[in-house]
Amino acid sequence: MNQLAQESSPYLLQHQNNPVDWLPWKEFAFQKAVLEQKLVIISIGYAACHWCHVMEKESFENIDVAQVMNTNFISVKVDREERPDIDQIYMNVAMITSGQGGWPLNIIALPDGKPLFAGTYFPKENWLKVLTYFNDQYKIAPDKLIEQAEQITEGLHQIEYLPLKAEGRLLDNRLTDIIWDKWKTKIDWEWGGRKGAPKFMMPNNYSFLLRHLHQTKDVTIADTLKTTLKKWAFGGLFDVVGGGFSRYSVDTQWKVPHFEKMLYDNAQLISVYAEAYQVSQRPMYKSIVAKTADWIECEMTDECGGLYSSLDADSEGVEGKFYCWTGQEYDVVISQCYQTSDILNASLTDIESTLLFSRELYNITNEGNFEHGMNVLFRTQDHEYFMEKYKINNEVFQSIVTEINNALFKARESKVRPQTDDKILTEWNALMIKGLTDAYKAFGEERYLDKAKNITSFILIECKKEDYRLDRNYKNGKSTINGFLQDYAFLIEGLIALYQVSFEEKYLREALAFTEYTLEHFYNRSNGMFYITSDLDPKLITRSMDSSDNVIPAGNSTMAKNLLLLSKYFNKSDYEQMSLTMLNNVMDDLLNNPCFFSNWAIVLDIHLHLNKELIISGREATQRLKEIQSNYLPNVLIAGSHEESELPLLKNRFTPDKTQLYLCLNKSCQLPVEDFSILKKDLFS
């Protein structure tokens, strides 16, 4: 009997009516497998996953397939977003047995969970062949399968463990030069991002490149940053109508997206575009951040203050249908807009030129530029092209585009919307805290700071326990699932960032308390790294560590960064040494494959270059901070207070009747000043 109806995960609930007798990941599922002497199917996916839906429709809703699964196997469904620990273990199985992974991820395992086989999407007939083969082999030669599972599990132990690199490495700028030299070979100089397809955005890559540009002033880095950020914004990845980015592009030119929208991508992209704006002052970057934040506010925010996880790729069973238009649909919307728009009537001569403009703007054709005669909206021409062709200025061009987008948005409201995965994950919400604080720094708009504080309050009230244990998931008014390393790591990072823009010391002290908890329950003293799972969690077949940075940075690299920053705020030299040990452990991987260790590259950059401290103390500390933080200052640690503080950097520096600024270089402090302009040269150098 299918037992998913009582679960809260939207992904599991999508499968509650399957004829497959799905069980959630619980101990009783494996006890049942042992009792009935059956192999286990572990099927892992997430609510917005297009190919998960396809396999469900083809196989898991099929009576014949369900009968084979129910008769011969115990079938377990897992939401990878709720249980990243399980997902990482079995994704590693897929990588070591087949060399590729993805979702849906389907595992055949022994009754104790030890894996025999891992694959991704299977058409119905292929899936039946897999099931038949392993069912037959388990009856004919179980010892052989048990031996195979033991070998795979041993391989997991080997790849999951990072050894301690006892011999340290001298840190200097030659290391970042090596990283950039290796990185350059992977860049798509014409379209941005990495070479090849599909193309994922990997926002953390560009956070590092912005830092490296600041240190080196290398124009080639500036070029690839400009190209990549523009192509992302112009491509079909960015929803120009409603805001927010899709997960990845299926082609090399960022034109056709895989239409699911994930909170974690958009949180990090807000950071990247905000930081890029600080560097370049390009208006487009500000617009991208604003539109993405608007989408978060309008479509992804729960009444409790937390943020939902994702929007599905499909609607009405068709990928991208909500976001795409036939040529005829598009023309109807634009024609109606022309009839009522003063801007279009005043700027474009007639309906024909309006249709020509709008079609050329987003590359709309009668045949469609996507599947099923549909059109993805993407741009290939800059505003100058339209200004010259239609004899308009930039202000008019922007007004026309806004009018077209608003008309499309209104028309799209009548379409069937993609489903929302409305579970609220601590990790992804914490990423958005960091994104919004970066937006506040860049643009000074209070709405970004207020939103970051609201999300933080939600997590601290609903997901934090008295002993600083965190729950990962919030749904239906309650929090569940003991938190994983990344929940703690990104919340600590967000709390530090929130302190840096508000000078509210409570956030920094919360960050320290969560760090102490993480060291107690996740830290491996034998190699100086952190496990993904707490020592309070039930044991799995292996206790994983994450080291590589992918579309989301690793929990370990984020903790290495957190420890380093907290060491400076609280004068904890042991934290700094922990961070150095962690960095040293992965240095070879970082130098050999920097694109997938980019957050570690940031950790290295901080160790090398964070040599300035700006302390602002006084009643007007936050006002003075706001004047400063709009600048891109990766080499400056900022601390401040409106009152007397016991923080080492701030102690005995408060004067009630004035606000003073202290600049310290390499742990040597200059005399305090009240005029910021006096510090500018040293601060920005």
C-alpha positions as CSV (number, residue, x, y, z in Angstrom):
1,M,0.0,0.0,0.0
2,N,1.3,3.5,-0.9
3,Q,2.1,5.3,2.3
4,L,3.1,8.8,1.1
5,A,-0.2,10.6,1.7
6,Q,0.9,11.5,5.3
7,E,4.1,13.1,4.2
8,S,4.6,16.9,3.9
9,S,7.1,16.9,1.0
10,P,5.4,18.1,-2.2
11,Y,7.5,15.7,-4.2
12,L,6.4,12.7,-2.1
13,L,2.8,13.9,-2.3
14,Q,3.1,14.0,-6.1
15,H,3.5,10.2,-5.9
16,Q,0.8,9.4,-3.3
17,N,-1.6,8.1,-5.9
18,N,0.8,6.0,-7.8
19,P,-0.1,2.3,-7.9
20,V,3.5,1.6,-6.6
21,D,3.5,0.8,-2.9
22,W,5.9,3.7,-2.1
23,L,7.2,4.0,1.5
24,P,9.0,7.1,2.8
25,W,12.6,6.8,4.0
26,K,12.0,5.3,7.4
27,E,13.6,2.4,9.3
28,F,10.5,0.3,9.0
29,A,10.9,0.3,5.2
30,F,14.3,-1.5,5.5
31,Q,12.9,-3.8,8.3
32,K,10.2,-4.8,5.9
33,A,12.7,-5.6,3.2
34,V,14.7,-7.8,5.6
35,L,11.6,-9.6,6.8
36,E,10.3,-10.2,3.2
37,Q,13.9,-10.8,1.8
38,K,13.4,-8.3,-1.0
39,L,15.7,-5.9,-2.7
40,V,15.0,-2.2,-2.2
41,I,14.3,0.4,-4.9
42,I,15.3,3.9,-3.7
43,S,14.0,6.5,-6.1
44,I,15.2,10.0,-5.5
45,G,14.0,13.3,-7.1
46,Y,12.4,16.6,-6.3
47,A,9.2,18.4,-7.1
48,A,10.3,20.7,-9.9
49,C,12.2,17.9,-11.8
50,H,10.9,17.5,-15.3
51,W,12.3,14.0,-16.0
52,C,11.1,12.8,-12.6
53,H,7.6,13.7,-13.9
54,V,8.2,11.9,-17.2
55,M,9.4,8.7,-15.5
56,E,6.4,8.8,-13.1
57,K,4.0,9.1,-16.0
58,E,5.6,6.3,-18.0
59,S,6.5,3.9,-15.2
60,F,5.3,4.7,-11.7
61,E,1.7,5.3,-12.9
62,N,1.7,2.1,-15.0
63,I,-0.2,-0.8,-13.4
64,D,2.1,-3.4,-15.0
65,V,5.3,-1.7,-13.8
66,A,3.8,-1.2,-10.3
67,Q,2.9,-4.9,-10.1
68,V,6.5,-5.9,-10.8
69,M,7.8,-3.4,-8.2
70,N,5.2,-4.3,-5.6
71,T,5.7,-8.1,-5.9
72,N,9.4,-8.2,-5.9
73,F,10.8,-5.0,-4.2
74,I,10.3,-2.6,-1.4
75,S,10.0,0.8,-3.0
76,V,11.2,3.9,-1.1
77,K,10.7,7.5,-2.3
78,V,13.1,10.3,-1.2
79,D,12.9,14.0,-1.7
80,R,16.5,15.0,-2.3
81,E,15.9,18.5,-1.1
82,E,14.7,17.2,2.3
83,R,17.5,14.6,2.5
84,P,20.7,15.8,0.8
85,D,22.6,13.3,2.9
86,I,20.9,10.3,1.2
87,D,21.0,12.0,-2.2
88,Q,24.8,12.5,-1.9
89,I,25.5,8.9,-1.0
90,Y,23.6,7.4,-3.8
91,M,24.6,10.1,-6.3
92,N,28.2,9.1,-5.6
93,V,27.2,5.5,-6.3
94,A,25.9,6.6,-9.7
95,M,29.1,8.4,-10.4
96,I,31.5,5.6,-9.4
97,T,29.4,2.9,-11.2
98,S,28.4,4.7,-14.4
99,G,30.3,8.0,-14.4
100,Q,27.2,10.2,-14.6
101,G,24.4,11.3,-12.3
102,G,21.2,13.3,-12.3
103,W,17.5,13.1,-11.3
104,P,15.5,11.1,-11.1
105,L,18.1,8.9,-9.4
106,N,17.0,5.3,-9.1
107,I,18.9,2.8,-6.9
108,I,18.6,-1.0,-6.5
109,A,19.9,-1.9,-3.1
110,L,20.1,-4.8,-0.6
111,P,17.6,-4.8,2.3
112,D,20.2,-2.9,4.4
113,G,20.5,-0.1,1.9
114,K,23.9,-1.1,0.4
115,P,23.7,-0.3,-3.3
116,L,23.9,-2.7,-6.2
117,F,23.1,-0.4,-9.1
118,A,22.4,3.3,-9.8
119,G,20.9,5.0,-12.8
120,T,18.9,8.1,-13.7
121,Y,15.9,8.2,-16.1
122,F,14.7,5.0,-17.7
123,P,12.0,4.5,-20.3
124,K,9.4,2.0,-19.2
125,E,10.8,-1.0,-21.1
126,N,14.3,-0.4,-19.9
127,W,13.2,0.0,-16.3
128,L,11.3,-3.3,-16.5
129,K,14.5,-4.9,-17.8
130,V,16.5,-3.5,-14.9
131,L,13.9,-4.8,-12.4
132,T,13.7,-8.2,-13.9
133,Y,17.5,-8.7,-14.0
134,F,18.1,-7.8,-10.4
135,N,15.1,-9.7,-9.1
136,D,16.3,-12.8,-11.0
137,Q,19.9,-12.4,-9.9
138,Y,18.8,-12.0,-6.2
139,K,17.1,-15.4,-6.4
140,I,19.8,-17.2,-8.4
141,A,23.0,-15.7,-7.0
142,P,22.4,-13.6,-3.9
143,D,26.0,-14.0,-2.6
144,K,27.3,-12.5,-5.8
145,L,25.1,-9.4,-5.4
146,I,26.0,-9.1,-1.7
147,E,29.7,-9.1,-2.7
148,Q,29.0,-6.5,-5.4
149,A,27.2,-4.3,-2.8
150,E,30.1,-4.6,-0.3
151,Q,32.6,-3.5,-3.0
152,I,30.5,-0.5,-4.0
153,T,30.1,0.5,-0.4
154,E,33.8,0.2,0.3
155,G,34.4,2.5,-2.7
156,L,32.0,5.0,-1.2
157,H,34.0,5.0,2.0
158,Q,37.1,5.7,0.1
159,I,35.8,8.6,-2.0
160,E,33.8,10.2,0.9
161,Y,36.8,10.6,3.2
162,L,39.3,13.5,2.8
163,P,42.6,12.7,4.4
164,L,44.4,15.3,6.5
165,K,47.2,17.0,4.6
166,A,49.7,17.4,7.4
167,E,52.2,19.2,5.3
168,G,51.1,22.8,4.9
169,R,51.5,24.9,1.7
170,L,52.8,28.4,1.5
171,L,49.9,30.7,0.6
172,D,50.8,33.4,-1.9
173,N,49.3,35.0,-5.1
174,R,51.0,32.4,-7.3
175,L,48.2,30.0,-6.2
176,T,45.4,32.3,-7.5
177,D,47.4,32.8,-10.7
178,I,47.5,29.1,-11.2
179,I,43.8,28.9,-10.6
180,W,43.1,31.5,-13.2
181,D,45.4,29.9,-15.8
182,K,43.6,26.6,-15.3
183,W,40.2,28.4,-15.4
184,K,40.8,30.2,-18.6
185,T,40.9,27.0,-20.6
186,K,37.3,26.2,-19.6
187,I,35.7,29.5,-20.5
188,D,33.3,30.1,-23.4
189,W,34.6,33.5,-24.4
190,E,31.8,34.1,-26.9
191,W,28.7,33.2,-24.9
192,G,30.0,33.2,-21.3
193,G,30.1,30.5,-18.7
194,R,31.8,27.2,-19.3
195,K,32.2,25.6,-22.7
196,G,29.7,22.9,-23.7
197,A,26.1,22.1,-22.9
198,P,24.0,21.9,-20.9
199,K,25.2,25.0,-19.1
200,F,24.7,25.7,-15.4
201,M,25.3,29.2,-14.1
202,M,27.4,28.3,-11.1
203,P,27.1,31.7,-9.4
204,N,29.9,31.1,-7.0
205,N,32.4,30.9,-9.9
206,Y,31.7,34.6,-10.6
207,S,31.8,35.7,-7.0
208,F,35.4,34.4,-7.1
209,L,36.2,36.0,-10.5
210,L,34.9,39.4,-9.2
211,R,37.4,39.1,-6.3
212,H,40.2,38.0,-8.6
213,L,39.4,40.9,-10.9
214,H,39.7,43.3,-8.0
215,Q,43.1,41.9,-7.0
216,T,44.6,41.7,-10.5
217,K,42.7,44.2,-12.7
218,D,43.0,41.6,-15.5
219,V,40.8,42.9,-18.4
220,T,40.2,39.3,-19.6
221,I,38.4,38.6,-16.3
222,A,36.3,41.7,-16.8
223,D,35.4,40.6,-20.3
224,T,34.2,37.2,-19.4
225,L,32.2,38.6,-16.4
226,K,30.5,41.2,-18.6
227,T,29.8,38.6,-21.3
228,T,28.4,36.0,-19.0
229,L,26.2,38.3,-16.9
230,K,24.8,39.9,-20.1
231,K,24.1,36.5,-21.8
232,W,22.4,35.2,-18.7
233,A,20.1,38.3,-18.6
234,F,19.4,38.2,-22.3
235,G,18.9,34.5,-22.6
236,G,15.8,32.5,-22.0
237,L,17.2,31.6,-18.5
238,F,15.9,34.9,-17.1
239,D,12.2,35.4,-17.0
240,V,11.9,39.0,-18.3
241,V,8.1,38.9,-17.7
242,G,7.9,37.7,-14.1
243,G,11.5,37.8,-12.8
244,G,13.8,35.0,-11.6
245,F,16.2,32.6,-13.3
246,S,15.6,29.0,-14.5
247,R,18.0,26.3,-13.4
248,Y,20.1,25.8,-16.5
249,S,20.3,26.1,-20.2
250,V,20.1,23.1,-22.5
251,D,22.1,24.8,-25.2
252,T,25.5,26.6,-25.4
253,Q,24.0,30.0,-25.9
254,W,21.7,30.3,-22.8
255,K,18.7,30.5,-25.0
256,V,16.5,27.6,-24.0
257,P,16.2,26.9,-20.3
258,H,15.2,23.9,-18.3
259,F,12.3,25.9,-16.9
260,E,12.3,25.0,-13.2
261,K,13.1,28.0,-11.0
262,M,15.1,27.1,-7.8
263,L,15.4,29.4,-4.8
264,Y,19.1,28.6,-4.3
265,D,20.1,29.7,-7.8
266,N,18.2,33.0,-7.5
267,A,19.6,33.8,-4.0
268,Q,23.2,33.4,-5.3
269,L,22.5,35.3,-8.5
270,I,21.2,38.3,-6.5
271,S,24.6,38.3,-4.8
272,V,26.6,38.1,-8.1
273,Y,24.6,40.8,-9.9
274,A,24.7,43.1,-6.8
275,E,28.5,42.7,-6.5
276,A,28.9,43.2,-10.2
277,Y,26.9,46.4,-9.9
278,Q,29.2,47.6,-7.2
279,V,32.2,47.1,-9.5
280,S,30.7,48.4,-12.8
281,Q,27.6,50.5,-12.0
282,R,25.7,48.9,-15.0
283,P,22.0,49.7,-14.7
284,M,21.0,46.3,-16.1
285,Y,22.5,44.5,-13.1
286,K,20.4,46.6,-10.7
287,S,17.3,45.8,-12.8
288,I,18.0,42.1,-12.7
289,V,18.3,42.1,-8.9
290,A,15.1,44.2,-8.5
291,K,13.0,42.0,-10.7
292,T,14.3,38.8,-9.1
293,A,13.6,40.2,-5.6
294,D,10.1,41.2,-6.8
295,W,9.5,37.6,-8.0
296,I,10.7,36.3,-4.6
297,E,8.3,38.6,-2.8
298,C,5.3,38.0,-5.0
299,E,5.5,34.3,-5.7
300,M,7.9,32.6,-3.3
301,T,7.1,34.1,0.1
302,D,4.9,32.3,2.6
303,E,2.8,34.2,5.1
304,C,5.1,32.9,7.9
305,G,8.0,34.8,6.3
306,G,9.9,31.9,5.0
307,L,10.6,31.3,1.3
308,Y,9.4,28.4,-0.9
309,S,11.8,26.0,-2.6
310,S,11.0,26.1,-6.3
311,L,8.6,26.4,-9.2
312,D,8.0,23.4,-11.5
313,A,9.3,23.2,-15.0
314,D,6.0,21.9,-16.3
315,S,2.4,23.1,-16.4
316,E,-0.4,21.1,-17.9
317,G,2.1,18.3,-18.4
318,V,4.2,20.4,-20.8
319,E,7.7,21.7,-20.0
320,G,7.8,25.5,-20.2
321,K,4.2,26.0,-21.3
322,F,3.6,28.8,-18.8
323,Y,6.6,30.8,-20.0
324,C,6.3,30.3,-23.8
325,W,4.1,31.7,-26.5
326,T,3.0,30.7,-30.0
327,G,3.5,33.5,-32.5
328,Q,-0.2,34.0,-32.7
329,E,-0.6,34.3,-29.0
330,Y,2.2,36.7,-28.7
331,D,0.8,39.0,-31.5
332,V,-2.6,39.1,-29.9
333,V,-1.1,40.3,-26.6
334,I,1.0,43.0,-28.3
335,S,-1.8,44.1,-30.5
336,Q,-4.1,44.6,-27.5
337,C,-1.3,46.4,-25.7
338,Y,-0.8,48.8,-28.7
339,Q,-4.5,49.7,-28.6
340,T,-4.3,50.9,-25.0
341,S,-0.8,52.1,-24.6
342,D,0.1,55.8,-24.9
343,I,3.8,54.9,-24.9
344,L,3.6,52.5,-27.8
345,N,1.3,54.8,-29.8
346,A,3.6,57.7,-29.2
347,S,6.9,55.9,-29.9
348,L,6.1,53.4,-32.7
349,T,4.3,54.5,-35.9
350,D,1.7,51.8,-36.2
351,I,0.6,48.3,-35.1
352,E,2.8,46.7,-37.8
353,S,6.0,48.4,-36.5
354,T,5.0,47.6,-33.0
355,L,4.7,43.9,-33.8
356,L,8.0,44.0,-35.7
357,F,9.7,45.6,-32.8
358,S,8.3,43.2,-30.2
359,R,9.0,40.1,-32.3
360,E,12.5,41.2,-33.0
361,L,13.0,42.1,-29.3
362,Y,12.4,38.5,-28.1
363,N,13.1,36.5,-31.4
364,I,9.5,35.4,-31.9
365,T,8.6,33.4,-35.0
366,N,5.5,31.8,-36.4
367,E,7.2,28.4,-36.4
368,G,8.5,28.9,-32.8
369,N,12.0,28.8,-31.6
370,F,11.3,26.0,-29.1
371,E,9.2,22.8,-29.1
372,H,5.6,22.4,-30.1
373,G,5.6,25.7,-32.1
374,M,6.3,27.6,-28.9
375,N,8.7,30.6,-28.5
376,V,11.1,31.2,-25.6
377,L,11.6,34.9,-24.9
378,F,15.3,35.7,-25.4
379,R,17.3,38.7,-26.7
380,T,20.1,38.9,-29.1
381,Q,20.2,42.7,-29.9
382,D,21.3,45.5,-27.6
383,H,19.3,48.6,-26.9
384,E,21.4,50.6,-29.3
385,Y,20.2,48.5,-32.2
386,F,16.6,49.3,-31.5
387,M,17.4,52.9,-30.8
388,E,18.9,53.4,-34.2
389,K,16.4,51.3,-36.1
390,Y,13.3,53.0,-34.6
391,K,14.8,56.4,-34.0
392,I,14.2,56.4,-30.2
393,N,16.3,57.2,-27.2
394,N,17.2,54.8,-24.4
395,E,14.6,56.1,-22.0
396,V,11.9,55.4,-24.6
397,F,13.3,52.0,-25.4
398,Q,13.2,51.0,-21.8
399,S,9.6,52.3,-21.5
400,I,8.5,50.3,-24.5
401,V,10.1,47.1,-23.1
402,T,8.5,47.6,-19.7
403,E,5.1,48.1,-21.4
404,I,5.5,44.9,-23.5
405,N,6.6,42.9,-20.4
406,N,3.7,44.2,-18.3
407,A,1.3,43.2,-21.1
408,L,2.8,39.7,-21.3
409,F,2.7,39.4,-17.5
410,K,-1.0,40.3,-17.4
411,A,-1.8,37.9,-20.2
412,R,0.2,35.1,-18.5
413,E,-1.9,35.4,-15.4
414,S,-4.7,33.6,-17.2
415,K,-2.4,30.5,-18.0
416,V,-2.2,27.4,-15.8
417,R,0.7,28.1,-13.4
418,P,3.5,25.6,-12.6
419,Q,3.2,24.0,-9.2
420,T,5.1,25.5,-6.3
421,D,7.2,23.3,-4.0
422,D,6.1,25.1,-0.9
423,K,8.4,23.4,1.6
424,I,10.7,26.0,3.3
425,L,14.3,24.9,3.6
426,T,16.7,26.5,6.1
427,E,19.7,26.1,3.8
428,W,18.1,27.9,0.8
429,N,16.4,30.6,2.9
430,A,19.8,31.3,4.5
431,L,21.3,31.7,1.0
432,M,18.7,34.3,0.3
433,I,19.7,36.2,3.5
434,K,23.2,36.6,2.1
435,G,21.8,37.5,-1.3
436,L,19.6,40.2,0.1
437,T,22.3,41.7,2.3
438,D,24.5,42.0,-0.8
439,A,21.7,43.7,-2.6
440,Y,21.2,46.1,0.3
441,K,25.0,46.9,0.3
442,A,24.9,47.6,-3.4
443,F,21.7,49.6,-3.7
444,G,20.9,50.9,-0.2
445,E,17.2,50.0,-0.5
446,E,15.8,49.2,2.9
447,R,13.4,46.6,1.5
448,Y,16.3,44.2,0.9
449,L,17.5,44.6,4.5
450,D,14.0,44.2,5.9
451,K,13.4,41.1,3.9
452,A,16.7,39.6,5.0
453,K,15.8,40.3,8.7
454,N,12.4,38.8,8.2
455,I,13.8,35.5,6.8
456,T,16.3,35.4,9.7
457,S,13.6,35.9,12.3
458,F,11.6,33.1,10.7
459,I,14.5,30.7,10.9
460,L,15.5,31.6,14.5
461,I,11.9,31.4,15.7
462,E,10.6,28.4,13.8
463,C,13.7,26.2,13.1
464,K,16.1,26.9,15.9
465,K,16.0,24.9,19.1
466,E,17.2,26.0,22.6
467,D,20.5,24.2,22.2
468,Y,21.1,25.7,18.8
469,R,20.1,22.6,16.9
470,L,18.4,23.5,13.6
471,D,15.6,21.8,11.8
472,R,16.0,21.8,8.0
473,N,12.4,21.8,6.8
474,Y,9.3,23.8,7.6
475,K,5.9,22.9,6.3
476,N,2.3,23.0,7.5
477,G,3.2,25.0,10.6
478,K,6.0,22.8,12.0
479,S,9.7,22.2,11.5
480,T,11.1,18.8,10.9
481,I,14.3,16.9,9.9
482,N,17.4,17.4,11.9
483,G,19.5,20.0,10.0
484,F,22.6,19.2,7.9
485,L,25.9,20.9,7.7
486,Q,24.8,23.2,4.9
487,D,21.8,24.4,6.9
488,Y,24.2,25.6,9.6
489,A,27.0,26.8,7.3
490,F,24.8,29.0,5.2
491,L,22.8,30.4,8.1
492,I,26.1,31.3,9.9
493,E,27.3,33.0,6.7
494,G,24.0,34.9,6.4
495,L,24.1,36.0,10.0
496,I,27.7,37.3,9.6
497,A,26.6,39.2,6.5
498,L,23.5,40.6,8.3
499,Y,25.7,41.9,11.1
500,Q,28.1,43.5,8.6
501,V,25.3,45.7,7.1
502,S,23.3,46.4,10.3
503,F,25.9,46.4,13.1
504,E,23.3,44.5,15.2
505,E,25.7,42.4,17.3
506,K,23.1,39.8,18.1
507,Y,23.5,38.3,14.6
508,L,27.2,37.9,15.0
509,R,26.8,36.2,18.4
510,E,24.2,33.9,17.0
511,A,26.6,33.0,14.2
512,L,29.2,32.1,16.9
513,A,26.8,30.0,18.9
514,F,25.7,28.0,15.8
515,T,29.4,27.5,14.9
516,E,30.1,26.1,18.3
517,Y,27.2,23.7,17.9
518,T,28.5,22.7,14.5
519,L,31.9,22.0,15.8
520,E,30.4,19.8,18.6
521,H,28.2,17.7,16.3
522,F,29.6,17.7,12.8
523,Y,33.4,18.2,13.2
524,N,35.9,15.4,12.3
525,R,39.0,16.0,14.4
526,S,41.0,13.4,12.5
527,N,41.1,15.5,9.3
528,G,39.7,18.9,10.3
529,M,36.6,18.6,8.0
530,F,32.9,18.5,8.7
531,Y,30.5,15.7,8.1
532,I,27.2,16.4,6.3
533,T,25.2,14.7,9.1
534,S,25.1,15.4,12.8
535,D,26.3,12.8,15.3
536,L,22.7,12.8,16.5
537,D,21.4,11.4,13.2
538,P,20.7,7.7,12.6
539,K,23.6,6.1,10.8
540,L,23.5,5.6,7.0
541,I,25.8,3.2,5.0
542,T,28.5,5.9,5.2
543,R,28.9,9.3,6.8
544,S,29.5,11.7,4.0
545,M,31.6,14.8,3.7
546,D,31.1,17.4,0.9
547,S,34.2,19.2,-0.4
548,S,33.4,20.2,-4.0
549,D,31.4,23.4,-4.9
550,N,28.7,22.8,-7.4
551,V,25.6,24.9,-8.1
552,I,25.5,25.3,-4.4
553,P,28.8,25.7,-2.6
554,A,30.0,22.9,-0.3
555,G,29.1,23.1,3.4
556,N,32.8,22.6,4.2
557,S,34.1,25.5,2.1
558,T,31.4,27.7,3.6
559,M,32.4,26.7,7.1
560,A,36.1,27.4,6.3
561,K,35.0,30.9,5.3
562,N,32.9,31.3,8.4
563,L,35.6,30.2,10.7
564,L,38.1,32.6,9.1
565,L,35.7,35.6,9.5
566,L,34.7,34.7,13.0
567,S,38.3,34.3,14.0
568,K,38.8,38.0,13.2
569,Y,35.7,39.2,14.9
570,F,36.2,37.2,18.1
571,N,40.0,36.9,18.0
572,K,39.9,33.2,17.8
573,S,43.2,32.0,16.4
574,D,42.1,28.3,16.6
575,Y,39.3,29.1,14.2
576,E,41.8,30.6,11.7
577,Q,43.9,27.5,12.0
578,M,40.9,25.2,11.4
579,S,40.1,27.2,8.2
580,L,43.7,26.9,7.0
581,T,43.7,23.1,7.7
582,M,40.5,22.7,5.7
583,L,41.9,24.7,2.8
584,N,45.1,22.8,2.8
585,N,43.2,19.5,2.6
586,V,41.5,20.5,-0.7
587,M,44.3,22.6,-2.2
588,D,45.3,20.0,-4.8
589,D,41.7,19.7,-6.0
590,L,41.3,23.4,-6.0
591,L,44.4,23.9,-8.2
592,N,43.4,21.1,-10.6
593,N,39.7,21.8,-11.0
594,P,39.0,25.4,-9.7
595,C,35.6,25.7,-11.4
596,F,34.2,23.1,-9.0
597,F,36.1,24.4,-6.0
598,S,35.4,28.1,-6.4
599,N,34.2,28.8,-2.9
600,W,37.5,27.3,-1.7
601,A,39.1,29.8,-4.1
602,I,37.3,32.6,-2.2
603,V,38.5,31.1,1.1
604,L,42.1,31.3,-0.3
605,D,41.5,34.8,-1.5
606,I,40.4,35.9,1.9
607,H,43.4,34.3,3.6
608,L,45.6,36.2,1.2
609,H,44.0,39.6,1.0
610,L,41.7,40.4,3.9
611,N,44.3,42.6,5.6
612,K,42.2,45.7,6.3
613,E,39.7,46.3,9.1
614,L,37.3,49.3,9.1
615,I,35.8,50.0,12.5
616,I,32.9,52.5,12.8
617,S,31.9,53.4,16.3
618,G,29.3,55.9,17.4
619,R,25.6,56.8,17.4
620,E,25.6,57.3,13.6
621,A,27.6,54.2,12.8
622,T,25.0,52.7,10.4
623,Q,24.5,55.9,8.5
624,R,28.2,56.2,7.9
625,L,28.3,52.5,6.9
626,K,25.7,53.1,4.3
627,E,27.9,55.7,2.6
628,I,30.7,53.2,2.4
629,Q,29.3,49.8,1.7
630,S,28.0,50.6,-1.8
631,N,31.6,50.2,-2.8
632,Y,33.1,46.8,-3.6
633,L,35.5,46.1,-0.7
634,P,36.4,42.4,-0.7
635,N,39.7,43.1,1.2
636,V,38.0,45.0,4.1
637,L,36.6,43.5,7.3
638,I,33.9,45.9,8.5
639,A,32.8,46.1,12.2
640,G,30.8,48.7,14.0
641,S,28.6,49.6,16.9
642,H,26.1,52.3,18.0
643,E,27.2,51.7,21.6
644,E,29.9,50.3,23.8
645,S,30.8,46.8,22.7
646,E,32.9,43.9,24.1
647,L,33.8,42.6,20.7
648,P,37.7,42.6,20.5
649,L,37.7,45.0,17.4
650,L,35.3,47.4,19.1
651,K,36.2,47.4,22.8
652,N,36.9,50.8,24.3
653,R,36.3,52.6,21.0
654,F,32.9,54.1,21.6
655,T,32.6,57.8,22.2
656,P,29.0,59.0,22.9
657,D,29.2,62.4,21.3
658,K,30.8,61.5,17.9
659,T,31.1,58.8,15.3
660,Q,34.7,57.7,14.6
661,L,36.2,55.6,11.9
662,Y,39.3,53.4,12.5
663,L,41.3,51.8,9.7
664,C,43.7,49.0,10.6
665,L,46.2,47.7,8.1
666,N,47.9,44.4,8.8
667,K,46.8,44.6,12.5
668,S,48.2,48.2,12.8
669,C,45.5,50.8,13.4
670,Q,45.6,54.4,12.3
671,L,44.3,57.3,14.5
672,P,40.5,57.6,14.4
673,V,38.9,60.1,12.1
674,E,35.4,61.5,11.6
675,D,35.8,62.4,8.0
676,F,35.6,59.3,5.8
677,S,37.3,61.0,2.8
678,I,40.6,60.9,4.8
679,L,40.5,57.1,4.7
680,K,39.4,56.6,1.1
681,K,42.9,56.3,-0.5
682,D,44.0,53.6,1.9
683,L,40.7,51.8,2.0
684,F,40.2,51.5,-1.8
685,S,43.8,50.7,-2.6
